[in-house]
Amino acid sequence: MPDSTRNYSRAAFRAFVKHVRAEPVAFQGVIQATLALLVGFGVLTWTTEQTGLTLALTAAILGFLTRRKVTPSGRAVAGRAGARTG
């Protein structure tokens, strides 16, 4: 593979990872919806059980990764942006 193609691939992958880190919940929704669509339109010929198990597994894994990203790391302090003061 030529260096220019390899560099483009790396840059595209980095951009993808950056977007996923910025919007983990949206990424989770896209993955789940894509799997459902592929099964629904017959691209993937999975049984109902296989589809359910795959969606459950992806929800668990992506939910864990999403929670790590969106869980607050500290306490809210009154008087800061977004806090009501009376």
Backbone torsions as a table, in degrees:
resi	resn	phi	psi	omega
1	MET	NA	131.0	180.0
2	PRO	-64.0	153.6	-178.7
3	ASP	-59.7	-38.4	-178.5
4	SER	-64.4	-37.8	177.8
5	THR	-69.2	-40.9	179.4
6	ARG	-64.2	-42.6	178.9
7	ASN	-65.0	-40.6	178.1
8	TYR	-63.7	-42.2	179.6
9	SER	-62.2	-43.3	178.4
10	ARG	-64.5	-42.0	179.9
11	ALA	-65.1	-41.6	179.1
12	ALA	-65.1	-41.3	178.8
13	PHE	-64.3	-43.3	178.4
14	ARG	-61.5	-41.7	178.8
15	ALA	-64.0	-40.1	178.1
16	PHE	-63.2	-47.0	180.0
17	VAL	-63.1	-40.6	178.6
18	LYS	-60.8	-43.2	179.6
19	HIS	-65.8	-42.4	179.3
20	VAL	-62.5	-41.5	178.9
21	ARG	-66.5	-32.9	-179.9
22	ALA	-76.5	-31.8	-176.2
23	GLU	-133.1	66.0	-175.7
24	PRO	-65.9	-33.7	-178.9
25	VAL	-68.9	-41.7	177.9
26	ALA	-62.9	-40.9	178.9
27	PHE	-62.1	-43.0	178.3
28	GLN	-59.5	-44.7	179.4
29	GLY	-63.1	-40.9	179.7
30	VAL	-64.3	-43.4	179.8
31	ILE	-61.9	-48.0	-178.0
32	GLN	-64.7	-44.3	-179.8
33	ALA	-65.5	-39.6	179.1
34	THR	-62.8	-44.5	177.8
35	LEU	-61.0	-44.6	-180.0
36	ALA	-62.4	-42.5	179.0
37	LEU	-64.7	-43.0	-179.9
38	LEU	-61.8	-39.5	177.7
39	VAL	-72.5	-43.6	-177.8
40	GLY	-61.2	-36.2	-179.8
41	PHE	-92.8	6.5	174.1
42	GLY	80.9	9.6	176.9
43	VAL	-67.8	-41.4	172.8
44	LEU	-105.5	126.8	-178.4
45	THR	-99.5	67.4	-179.6
46	TRP	-96.1	152.3	173.4
47	THR	-74.4	168.8	177.4
48	THR	-59.3	-40.5	-179.5
49	GLU	-65.2	-44.0	179.1
50	GLN	-63.1	-41.2	179.3
51	THR	-63.8	-47.3	179.6
52	GLY	-61.0	-44.3	179.5
53	LEU	-65.0	-40.4	179.3
54	THR	-66.3	-43.2	177.9
55	LEU	-64.8	-38.6	178.1
56	ALA	-65.1	-42.9	-180.0
57	LEU	-65.0	-45.8	179.4
58	THR	-65.7	-36.0	177.2
59	ALA	-64.0	-41.4	-179.8
60	ALA	-66.1	-47.4	-178.5
61	ILE	-66.8	-50.0	-178.7
62	LEU	-69.5	-32.9	175.3
63	GLY	-63.0	-41.4	177.5
64	PHE	-62.7	-46.3	179.6
65	LEU	-65.7	-38.4	178.9
66	THR	-65.8	-43.1	-179.1
67	ARG	-60.2	-39.7	178.4
68	ARG	-61.7	-31.3	-176.8
69	LYS	-82.1	-37.0	-170.7
70	VAL	-104.2	-3.9	179.0
71	THR	-73.2	129.0	178.1
72	PRO	-60.8	143.9	-178.0
73	SER	-103.1	-2.2	-179.7
74	GLY	-150.5	178.7	-179.9
75	ARG	-86.7	150.5	174.0
76	ALA	-75.5	141.6	-179.9
77	VAL	-116.8	129.1	179.7
78	ALA	-60.2	141.0	178.7
79	GLY	95.9	-9.6	177.2
80	ARG	-88.4	171.7	-177.6
81	ALA	-51.9	129.4	176.9
82	GLY	88.7	-11.4	-179.3
83	ALA	-88.9	140.8	177.9
84	ARG	-86.2	142.3	-178.1
85	THR	-124.0	64.4	170.2
86	GLY	100.4	NA	NA
